[in-house]
């Protein structure tokens, strides 16, 4: 149904407006002049891997059927639907969390915060369908997401996590380098967030660890571990999230509340 | 009033245990007495340009607005938040329809202000909103992060041209060039129907905005904003926006659509 929405946007966009296609600088090339996505990851001036670039969650692996022939462009990622996709037995839900998930699925996810244009939060923003852009500076990494033109900050200047930050959708994130891996710790998440479209809960007890690596020019790999004893019986690590570089384009802001006509139709069962 | 009430309510309703973010800002110049020296020279980037990076707040110390009570600076909006042309002799040079639209909007208590519906501030209004903003300056890109809706704006300083016909948006498409110590930012591609200020000064899709950013010293940013919008104004006009540095703090995300209870009360007259 979302796919229909995409099709409608394509039809109603002003005919004159142009796609943004400024060429990305510094793309490594193969001998025949094509982008060499398997070239080594770029480095920053201080010798760290540089994650800067525009990225999109990889949607090529899935057991779900393709709605049309252009499946890769249209479907969501597995993690977007269920963050535990590919884990044997699925996520280790506490009994109440399993019951909540079932009830949310039965109600077609009508109470998903994103249905009300609320933020994705951490770590869900990694797997959302839109583009995101990483801007990496020596002491700070910013992730900008097309959805609601929203940002997330990750501090890499050595500061400690605050003990009791104001609860929020993105929490408070600090990071340290372990070799070529950036290890990000997040606390201070607000209660009542949804991890995925199915409605897997995440609570204010959650501590999230993300391990970012850029194995080559074209790919980012993120290993997400969630320690949320209120909602899960044990700490778990999701199957690896892969992001693909997106070249020669820019973010186009998507403001969810603009012209919003969907909410009143989301009534569940 | 909205801001004042919101601040008081937020102060009363905040969880008692949550902490303010008070991590010390690095590299603050100090006076002989060890206090922050806000009149010290502006810092420079590695390539010798003025560095605008930091957390900023629109200066609300000046202007004819009445103080609602003591500590007025913290409680009131800036003059430009209410009226972007404040201080111009005769006010902004409205086209007749624009003057009528502004009057009608004021008569209706601004009920149709896009920000009332949690829509974006847009450019240049985001410079004068009551919340904190953070500038992150990298060699080819300046990012402005705004607490309101945890939203970002990009200014490309990598030499790219403005697109001829970008998708209309709240922030438009911005490129910046250095003229000495001044960053001159040109923006095009606005969506139609934006409000420049709380009084409802119109801004149309014909607008071309020029912002001249200078960091006059460590503690202050001066931005000269020129509005060239022949649909809404009889001639281009220029005003100055002042921002003051905010030390030892961080942005706290404000998500307008979260627990929104106001809009149904905004009925005008």
Interface residues (C-beta under 8 A of the other chain):
Chain A: X13 X14 X16 X17 X18 X20 X22 X25 X116 X117 X118 X119 X135 X137 X139 X140 X142 X144 X148 X149 X150 X151 X152 X153 X157 X159 X162 X163 X164 X165 X166 X167 X168 X169 X170 X172 X250 X251 X252 X253 X255 X257 X258
Chain B: X14 X15 X17 X18 X19 X21 X23 X26 X117 X118 X119 X120 X136 X138 X140 X141 X143 X145 X149 X150 X151 X152 X153 X154 X156 X158 X160 X163 X164 X165 X166 X167 X168 X169 X170 X171 X173 X250 X251 X252 X253 X255 X257 X258
